[in-house]
Amino acid sequence: TNADRKVEEIIIKELEKSKKNFSILTEESGFIKNKNKNNFWIIDPIDGTTNFLNGVPHFCISIALLFEKEIIAGVIYDPIKDELFYAEKNSGSYLNNRSIRVSKKKNIYDCLYGVNFRKNLPENLIIRNTGSAALDLAYVSCGRFDGCLQKNINLWDIAAGTILIKEAGGVVDNFELKEFGKISIKASNERISSDLNKKINIF
């Protein structure tokens, strides 16, 4: 959409003011290769575009920093709720300057999951399809969701969210940085991660 492209343009201009030589991977423009090829900004200007276009107030901006094939920082901003999630490697995860942690639930059937599919999931699993993978992951990092199951999505949808969860004490499985598209991941608190892998084989 025009909104996606405009937001992306503004974000790139702002990032280049401080890190002019960093390369960039974005949803709209693809690869923008600059002199520094070890550092990549990964940008999703509007995650939840369909929600945005239809006036559903659940979408966000997602930005991550990839350094030598490892995501070392991420930020997700929900402008409607004015919620800023951010994390940096070995520094924890935060929501509006408050430290956050994943949930402590132990039973996978008592948990709430953000998903983008229904097929092959147990009928008694409690799920929500919100239309924004980035916010689903952010919600796992602060304990609103206990887990997140996503299939066939892109790196810019989940890059920032993965470090949010890891720095908040959670686990991210089935995620390979070698892939930029059609990625499938499981993310959850550590207590249910093993059971999810045993009982829910979706990948």
C-alpha positions in Angstrom: 0.0 0.0 0.0 1.0 3.6 -0.3 1.1 3.8 3.5 3.6 0.9 3.7 5.9 2.6 1.2 5.7 6.0 2.9 6.4 4.6 6.4 9.3 2.5 5.0 10.8 5.6 3.4 10.6 7.6 6.6 12.2 4.7 8.6 15.0 4.2 6.2 15.8 8.0 6.2 15.9 8.1 10.0 18.1 5.0 10.3 20.5 6.2 7.7 21.1 9.4 9.8 22.9 7.3 12.4 24.1 4.2 10.5 24.5 5.4 6.9 26.5 2.4 5.7 24.3 -0.4 7.1 22.5 -2.6 4.6 18.8 -2.9 4.7 16.2 -5.6 4.1 12.6 -4.4 3.8 9.2 -5.8 2.9 8.6 -3.2 0.1 12.1 -2.6 -1.3 13.8 -5.9 -0.7 17.6 -5.7 -0.3 19.4 -2.4 -0.2 23.0 -3.3 -0.1 25.4 -0.7 1.3 29.1 -0.7 2.2 28.5 -2.5 5.5 27.2 -5.9 4.6 27.6 -7.4 8.1 24.9 -5.2 9.5 21.4 -5.3 8.2 18.3 -3.4 9.3 15.3 -5.6 8.8 12.1 -3.5 8.4 8.4 -4.2 8.3 6.8 -0.8 7.9 3.3 -2.0 8.7 2.9 -5.5 10.1 -0.8 -6.2 9.9 -1.5 -4.3 6.7 -4.9 -5.9 6.2 -6.0 -4.8 9.7 -4.7 -1.3 9.0 -6.6 -1.1 5.6 -9.8 -2.2 7.2 -9.6 0.1 10.3 -8.8 -2.8 12.7 -6.6 -1.1 15.4 -4.1 -3.9 15.6 -0.9 -3.4 13.6 2.7 -2.3 14.2 6.1 -1.2 13.0 8.8 -3.8 13.3 12.6 -3.2 13.0 15.4 -5.5 13.8 19.2 -5.4 13.5 21.0 -8.4 12.1 24.8 -8.5 12.8 26.9 -11.3 11.3 23.8 -13.6 10.8 22.5 -13.0 14.3 19.6 -10.7 15.4 21.1 -8.5 18.2 18.3 -5.9 18.6 14.7 -5.4 17.9 11.9 -2.9 18.3 8.1 -3.3 17.8 5.9 -0.2 18.1 2.1 -0.4 18.3 1.0 3.2 17.5 -2.6 2.7 18.4 -1.9 1.6 22.0 1.4 3.6 22.2 3.2 0.5 23.2 7.0 0.2 22.5 8.5 -3.3 22.8 12.3 -3.4 22.5 15.2 -5.7 23.3 19.0 -5.9 22.8 21.2 -9.0 23.1 22.1 -9.7 26.7 20.2 -6.7 27.9 16.6 -8.0 28.5 13.3 -7.1 26.9 11.2 -4.0 27.7 7.7 -2.6 27.2 7.6 1.2 27.6 10.7 1.2 29.8 9.4 -1.6 32.0 11.2 -5.0 32.1 9.1 -7.9 30.7 9.2 -11.7 31.0 7.4 -14.5 29.3 4.5 -16.4 31.1 5.0 -19.2 33.6 2.2 -21.5 32.6 3.1 -25.3 32.4 0.2 -27.0 30.7 0.0 -26.4 26.9 -3.8 -26.7 27.0 -4.2 -23.9 29.5 -2.2 -21.5 27.4 -3.2 -18.9 24.8 -1.5 -18.9 21.4 -1.2 -16.4 18.6 -1.4 -18.4 15.3 -1.9 -17.8 11.6 -3.4 -21.2 10.7 -5.8 -23.8 12.1 -5.0 -27.1 10.3 -3.4 -29.9 12.3 -3.7 -28.1 15.6 -5.5 -29.9 18.5 -9.1 -28.8 18.8 -8.7 -27.9 22.5 -5.8 -25.6 21.9 -6.8 -22.0 22.7 -5.8 -19.8 19.8 -6.2 -16.3 18.4 -5.4 -15.2 14.8 -4.8 -11.5 15.3 -3.4 -10.7 11.8 0.0 -9.5 13.1 2.8 -12.0 13.6 5.1 -9.3 15.0 2.6 -8.3 17.7 1.9 -12.0 18.5 5.5 -12.5 19.3 5.7 -9.2 21.3 2.7 -10.5 23.3 4.6 -13.7 24.1 7.5 -11.7 25.3 5.3 -9.9 27.9 3.2 -12.9 28.9 -0.1 -11.9 27.2 0.3 -14.9 24.9 2.0 -18.1 26.2 3.1 -19.2 22.7 3.1 -18.3 19.0 2.8 -20.7 16.1 3.3 -19.2 12.6 3.7 -20.8 9.2 5.0 -19.5 5.9 5.9 -16.0 6.9 8.7 -13.6 6.1 11.8 -12.7 8.1 10.7 -9.1 8.5 7.5 -10.3 10.2 9.3 -12.1 13.0 12.9 -10.8 13.3 12.3 -8.3 16.0 9.9 -10.5 17.9 12.4 -13.4 18.1 14.9 -11.4 20.2 12.1 -10.0 22.3 11.1 -13.5 23.3 14.7 -14.8 23.9 15.6 -11.8 26.0 12.4 -12.2 28.0 13.3 -15.8 28.9 11.4 -17.6 26.1 12.3 -20.1 23.5 12.1 -19.8 19.7 12.2 -23.1 17.7 12.2 -23.9 14.0 13.8 -20.7 12.9 16.6 -20.5 10.4 18.2 -17.2 9.5 19.2 -18.8 6.2 15.7 -18.3 5.0 14.0 -14.9 4.3 10.6 -16.2 3.3 8.2 -19.1 4.0 9.6 -19.3 7.6 7.7 -21.4 10.2 8.4 -20.9 13.9 7.2 -22.0 17.4 7.8 -19.6 20.2 6.8 -20.0 23.8 7.9 -19.8 27.4 10.5 -22.5 28.3 8.1 -24.5 30.5 5.8 -25.6 27.6 8.4 -25.6 24.8 9.2 -29.3 25.1 5.5 -30.4 25.2 4.8 -28.2 22.2 7.5 -30.0 20.2 6.3 -33.4 21.3 2.6 -33.0 20.9 2.2 -30.4 18.1 4.2 -31.4 15.0 3.2 -28.7 12.5 6.4 -28.1 10.5 
